[in-house]
Amino acid sequence: MGTGPGTGSDKTGDSDSGRGVGLGLALVSAIAFGGSGVAAKPLIEAGLDPLHVVWLRVAGAALVMLPVAWRHRGLLRSRPALLAGFGLLAVAGVQACYFAALSRIPVGVALLIEYLAPALVLGWVRFVQRRPVTRAAALGVVLAVGGLACVVEVWAGLSFDAVGLLLALGAACCQVGYFVLSDQGSDAGDDAPDPLGVIAYGLLVGTAVLTVVARPWGMDWSVLAGDADLDGSAVPAWALLTWIVLIATVVAYVTGVLSVRRLSPQVAGVVACLEAVIATALAWVVLGEHLSAPQVIGGAVVLVGAFIAQSSAPAEPVVPGAVPDAETELSHSESSS
């Protein structure tokens, strides 16, 4: 998978402009993903099953990206495992595990566990890839997770359901797959798999899997021909679905994968935590769901954590005989292995 997360924040070069582009793409992705909830909730309240909304989202995006898939059909021969993994984990796995978890545990708890993914990415980088990570990246993860606990007000719905917690953890692990697989082959130059092609086939695989899970043949299609209530305003259901497909899925995945190619997965993962903050803020503005003081404070903490993580200097592997930088490395005992 490329040079690995620990080799630097800018996979296309060391220029500040490249890093800035990566950060900008990560923010756009977080905003796009975060905007899915405010459009999906009115559709669900209008009568669509949540899993059917997810299927429409992924299937619609796959249809939009179908010409891209055809253009990059060579990936089917050169990278079949990557395409299957991206579709199963980054698309279908996250969605299916998260919605299954919601049927057993509170939304806030499920969301918080899902966004443990940045911490899990750090663990993958440090203990599986045996690469050093920065103290700043670790601190950013801690702050982001703590802030998210406040944003989702996890204390308001604490209940223990082992299966539900395992499903939410499964969503987090699938999200780790999203960041790790998005980085796949980023150091291969001209031989690197085209990110748009990977996304297109990932959506096609995800659609196939979710078709079995969601069983869309039982959907109430008439809902899409009517209106949905958006904080007192009647909005065509098809318009909300268009937003979900084009912005909250196609744009979100494209900018997200491209950002990981320019930022390290652990940095992109922390910035992605802003999705929950953005979703909560948009629900406040668009749906009239007011924020409490702890949620506002938690959002600020997430922002601080993301800023610390993205501004950290990259951790480099320790050269034998050199003295590691104690201020930037989280651990150096195994970094040369």
C-alpha positions in Angstrom: 0.0 0.0 0.0 2.2 2.8 -1.0 4.9 4.4 1.0 2.7 4.0 4.1 1.2 6.6 6.3 4.3 7.3 8.3 6.3 8.5 5.3 4.7 12.0 5.0 1.6 14.0 4.7 2.1 14.9 1.0 2.2 11.8 -1.2 2.7 13.9 -4.3 5.7 15.9 -3.0 7.0 17.9 -0.2 5.5 21.3 -1.2 3.1 23.1 1.1 0.7 23.6 -1.8 0.3 19.9 -2.2 -0.4 19.4 1.5 -2.9 22.3 1.4 -4.7 20.7 -1.6 -4.9 17.4 0.4 -6.3 19.1 3.4 -8.8 21.1 1.3 -10.0 17.8 -0.3 -10.3 16.2 3.1 -12.5 19.1 4.3 -14.7 19.0 1.2 -15.1 15.2 1.8 -16.1 15.7 5.4 -18.6 18.4 4.5 -20.1 16.2 1.7 -20.4 13.1 3.9 -21.7 15.2 6.7 -24.5 16.6 4.5 -26.0 13.2 3.9 -27.9 13.0 7.1 -29.9 16.2 6.7 -31.1 15.0 3.3 -31.7 11.4 4.3 -33.7 12.0 7.4 -36.6 13.7 5.6 -36.7 10.8 3.2 -36.8 8.3 6.1 -39.6 10.3 7.8 -41.5 10.3 4.5 -41.7 6.5 4.5 -38.4 5.1 3.1 -36.6 2.4 5.1 -33.1 3.6 6.2 -31.5 0.6 4.4 -33.4 1.5 1.2 -32.0 5.0 1.4 -28.5 3.6 1.7 -29.1 1.3 -1.3 -30.5 4.2 -3.4 -27.5 6.3 -2.4 -24.9 3.7 -3.4 -26.7 2.3 -6.4 -27.3 5.9 -7.7 -23.7 6.8 -7.3 -22.6 3.6 -9.0 -24.8 4.4 -12.0 -23.3 7.9 -12.2 -19.8 6.4 -12.1 -20.5 3.7 -14.6 -18.8 5.5 -17.5 -15.7 5.9 -15.3 -15.8 2.1 -14.5 -15.9 1.3 -18.2 -13.0 3.6 -18.9 -10.8 2.0 -16.2 -12.0 -1.6 -16.9 -8.3 -2.7 -16.9 -8.4 -2.5 -13.1 -10.5 -5.7 -13.2 -7.5 -7.6 -14.3 -4.7 -5.6 -12.5 -6.3 -4.9 -9.2 -9.3 -7.2 -8.5 -8.5 -7.6 -4.8 -8.3 -3.9 -4.3 -11.7 -3.3 -6.0 -13.4 -6.1 -4.1 -11.9 -4.9 -0.8 -12.9 -1.3 -1.4 -16.5 -2.3 -2.3 -16.9 -4.7 0.6 -15.3 -2.6 3.3 -15.3 1.1 2.3 -18.8 1.1 0.8 -21.0 -1.8 1.9 -19.3 -2.8 5.1 -19.4 0.7 6.8 -23.0 1.2 5.8 -24.4 -2.2 6.6 -22.6 -2.5 10.0 -23.5 1.0 11.1 -27.2 0.7 10.3 -27.3 -2.8 11.9 -25.7 -1.3 15.0 -28.4 1.5 15.1 -31.1 -1.2 15.5 -29.5 -2.2 18.8 -27.7 0.8 20.4 -28.2 4.6 20.5 -27.2 6.6 17.5 -24.6 8.6 19.5 -22.9 5.5 20.8 -22.8 3.9 17.4 -21.4 7.1 15.8 -18.7 7.5 18.5 -17.5 3.9 18.1 -17.5 4.2 14.3 -15.2 7.2 14.6 -12.7 5.3 16.6 -11.4 4.5 13.1 -8.6 7.2 13.3 -7.2 5.6 16.5 -7.4 2.2 14.8 -5.6 3.6 11.8 -2.8 4.7 14.1 -2.7 1.2 15.6 -2.5 -0.4 12.1 0.3 1.9 11.1 2.3 1.5 14.3 1.9 -2.2 15.1 1.0 -3.9 11.8 3.1 -1.8 9.3 5.7 -1.2 12.0 6.0 2.5 11.0 6.5 5.4 13.4 3.7 7.9 14.1 3.9 11.4 15.5 2.9 12.4 18.9 0.9 15.2 17.4 -1.1 12.7 15.3 -1.8 10.6 18.4 -2.8 13.7 20.4 -5.1 14.8 17.6 -6.9 11.4 17.6 -7.3 11.6 21.4 -8.8 15.1 21.2 -11.0 14.2 18.2 -12.5 11.2 19.9 -13.0 13.0 23.1 -14.7 15.9 21.3 -16.9 13.5 19.4 -18.1 12.0 22.6 -19.4 15.4 23.5 -20.8 16.1 20.0 -22.9 13.0 20.0 -23.7 13.3 23.7 -22.8 9.7 24.3 -23.8 9.9 28.0 -27.4 10.5 27.0 -27.9 7.0 25.7 -25.6 4.6 27.4 -26.7 1.0 27.2 -24.8 -2.2 26.8 -25.6 -4.5 24.0 -22.7 -6.7 23.0 -23.9 -7.4 19.5 -24.7 -3.7 18.8 -21.3 -2.7 20.1 -19.5 -5.3 17.9 -21.5 -4.1 14.9 -20.4 -0.5 15.5 -16.8 -1.7 15.9 -17.2 -3.5 12.7 -18.2 -0.2 11.0 -15.1 1.4 12.5 -12.9 -1.4 11.2 -14.4 -1.1 7.7 -13.7 2.6 7.8 -10.1 1.8 8.6 -10.2 -0.3 5.4 -11.4 2.8 3.5 -8.4 4.9 4.6 -5.9 2.1 4.1 -7.2 1.0 0.7 -7.5 4.6 -0.5 -3.7 4.8 0.0 -3.1 1.7 -1.9 -0.4 2.1 -4.6 0.1 5.8 -4.1 3.9 5.5 -4.5 3.7 3.5 -7.7 3.8 6.6 -9.9 2.2 6.0 -13.3 1.3 2.5 -12.3 -0.8 3.6 -9.3 -4.4 2.5 -9.6 -6.6 5.4 -10.7 -8.6 6.5 -7.7 -11.7 7.3 -9.7 -11.7 3.8 -11.2 -11.3 2.3 -7.7 -14.2 4.3 -6.4 -16.4 3.4 -9.4 -15.9 -0.3 -9.0 -16.1 -0.1 -5.3 -19.6 1.4 -5.7 -20.6 -1.3 -8.1 -19.4 -4.0 -5.6 -21.1 -2.2 -2.8 -24.3 -2.0 -4.7 -24.3 -5.8 -5.3 -23.7 -6.5 -1.6 -26.2 -4.0 -0.3 -28.9 -5.3 -2.8 -28.8 -8.6 -0.9 -28.9 -6.8 2.5 -31.5 -4.1 1.7 -33.8 -6.0 -0.7 -34.9 -2.9 -2.6 -37.7 -4.8 -4.4 -39.8 -4.2 -1.3 -39.2 -0.4 -1.4 -42.1 2.0 -1.5 -41.0 3.8 -4.7 -44.0 6.2 -4.6 -42.2 8.1 -1.9 -39.7 9.4 -4.4 -42.5 10.9 -6.5 -43.8 13.0 -3.6 -42.5 15.7 -1.3 -40.5 15.4 2.0 -40.7 17.8 4.9 -37.5 19.8 5.5 -38.0 21.7 8.7 -41.5 22.9 7.6 -40.7 23.2 3.9 -41.9 20.8 1.3 -39.0 19.6 -0.9 -39.2 17.1 -3.7 -38.0 13.8 -2.6 -36.1 13.3 -5.8 -34.1 16.5 -5.2 -33.0 15.2 -1.8 -32.0 11.9 -3.3 -30.0 13.7 -6.0 -28.1 15.6 -3.3 -27.3 12.4 -1.5 -26.1 10.6 -4.6 -24.1 13.4 -6.3 -22.8 15.3 -3.4 -22.9 13.1 -0.3 -21.6 10.0 -2.2 -19.9 10.7 -5.5 -18.2 14.0 -4.4 -17.6 12.7 -0.9 -15.8 9.5 -2.0 -13.8 11.2 -4.8 -12.5 14.0 -2.7 -11.9 11.6 0.3 -9.8 9.1 -1.6 -7.8 11.9 -3.4 -7.1 13.5 0.0 -5.7 10.2 1.4 -3.4 10.1 -1.6 -2.0 13.5 -0.6 -2.2 13.2 3.2 -1.3 10.3 5.3 -4.3 8.0 6.2 -4.0 8.8 9.9 -4.1 12.6 9.2 -7.0 12.2 6.7 -8.8 10.0 9.3 -8.6 12.7 12.0 -9.8 15.4 9.6 -12.7 13.0 8.7 -13.9 13.2 12.3 -15.2 16.7 11.3 -18.0 14.8 9.4 -19.9 14.2 12.7 -19.4 17.9 13.7 -20.6 19.1 10.3 -23.6 16.7 10.3 -24.6 18.0 13.7 -24.2 21.6 12.7 -26.1 21.2 9.5 -28.9 19.4 11.4 -29.0 22.6 13.6 -29.2 25.0 10.7 -31.3 23.0 8.2 -33.5 20.8 10.5 -33.7 23.0 13.5 -32.1 20.5 15.8 -30.4 22.8 18.4 -27.0 22.1 19.8 -26.3 22.0 23.5 -23.3 23.6 25.2 -21.4 20.3 25.4 -21.9 19.7 21.7 -20.5 23.1 20.8 -17.5 22.6 23.1 -17.0 19.1 21.7 -17.1 20.4 18.1 -14.4 22.9 19.0 -12.2 20.2 20.6 -12.6 18.1 17.4 -11.4 21.1 15.3 -8.4 21.5 17.6 -7.6 17.8 17.3 -7.8 17.9 13.5 -5.6 21.0 13.4 -2.9 19.5 15.6 -2.9 16.2 13.6 -2.7 17.8 10.1 -0.1 20.4 11.1 2.3 17.8 12.6 5.6 17.0 11.0 5.8 13.6 9.4 7.5 10.9 11.4 10.4 9.3 9.5 11.8 5.8 10.1 14.7 5.8 12.4 18.1 5.4 10.7 20.4 3.0 12.5 22.8 5.0 14.7 20.7 8.1 14.6 19.1 9.7 17.6 15.3 9.7 17.2 13.4 12.9 17.7 11.5 12.5 21.0 9.3 15.4 20.3 7.8 14.0 17.1 7.9 10.2 17.5 5.3 8.4 19.6 7.6 5.4 19.9 10.9 4.4 18.4 11.6 1.1 19.9 10.4 -0.8 16.8 10.5 1.8 14.1 13.6 0.4 12.4 12.1 -3.1 12.1 
